[in-house]
Every structure is written in C-alpha cells, then in structure tokens.
C-alpha cells in the first residue's frame, strides 16, 4: 500500500512556521537516517531495553541537529518512526510508547520525571536553538489514532499536534 505523507508534512511544517513566526525567513532541515532497529519487533522487550534502543537513534539524530544548527537551521524534522523503527505488534510496540498529553497541558517532557520516552529527546533542542519535529506513537487511552505528529519549541514545550490515521 502506498500512502501519501504530503498532508501531514504540510501540517507539521505549518506548526514550525508558527513557532518561528516572528522571522521573515527561516531555514528548515529535514533529516533521515538508517534507523537502528530492534532485533525482533514481534517480541516485547522491557521499557529499559526500548529506551536503550531509542537512545542509540537519538544519539545519531543529535549529531544531525547540531550540524543543522551550525548551518543556520531554525527547525528540523526528524524521520518518521526514527526513534524505534516499525513493523511491531500491538504488544511489542507498547514499551516504546508513553502518553503524550494535549498541548494545552503545557507539558515539557525534560522537566517531567515520569517521562521516559520523551525525556530522551529534549537534549536535541535544548543544546541548540532549533525547533524539533518528530513522529512518535503514543499510548493515549481510547485513542483511535495512536500516531502523533508533534513539534517542540526552543524551550521544548509541546506545540499543537496532529494524529495520523492508523490504528494499532
């Protein structure tokens, strides 16, 4: 099945435009890398093992973020599922997920000691002055669309998000 990602990319890009709205122009970086995948995506792992894998991918992404900042980028869009990979079962994806609250909650993951998954990503934007956009599945209760496109501003505040239309 071939799916078009154009509409969600446009929506995510619009979110970034809002976060750098005071500027007349801005430089955007879009990054893709060969995601470090788990050995077996059909067997559940512990939350700690999932976090170790995601941290390996975040380390790769962090270098790209630093390079983009040196080149003058204001925003960077991370690869879809770039923190953990794809082809999971409902049970095996669960350790990679956490609840990502509504942006109206004013949630900053790096200041939330309960946040395991999102806590790993904030150094990407807190160490350099850019906005970071990423796609990450969440474990929102009773959620028809568990995949979220979301952005964080320079202080790592969660900005408005969209839900991707896929169900687990």
SULKA-V824905 format. One line per field, one symbol per residue. phi: phi as a letter, one per 40 degrees, with the letter a starting at -180 (. if undefined). burial: I if it has 16 or more other ideal C-beta (glycine too) atoms within 10 Angstrom, else O. A space follows every 50 residues. Layout:
# SULKA-V824905
phi=???
burial=???
This chain:
# SULKA-V824905
phi=.bbcbdccccccccccdccbdcccbabbbbbbaccccccacbbcbcdccc ccccccccdccdcccccccccgccbabcccfccahagbcdcccdccbacb cddccgcbdcbbcccccccccdddbccbcbcbbabacbbdcfbcbccbba bbcccgcccdbbbccbbc
burial=OOOOOOOIOOOIIOIIOOIIOOOOOIOIIOIOOOIIOIOOIOOIIOOOOI IOIIOOIIOOIIOIIOOIIOOOIIIIIIIIIIIIIOOIOOOIIIIIIIOI OOIOOOIIIIOOOOIIIIIIIIOIIOOIOIIIIIIIIIIIOOOOOIIIII IIIIOIOIIOIIIIOOOO
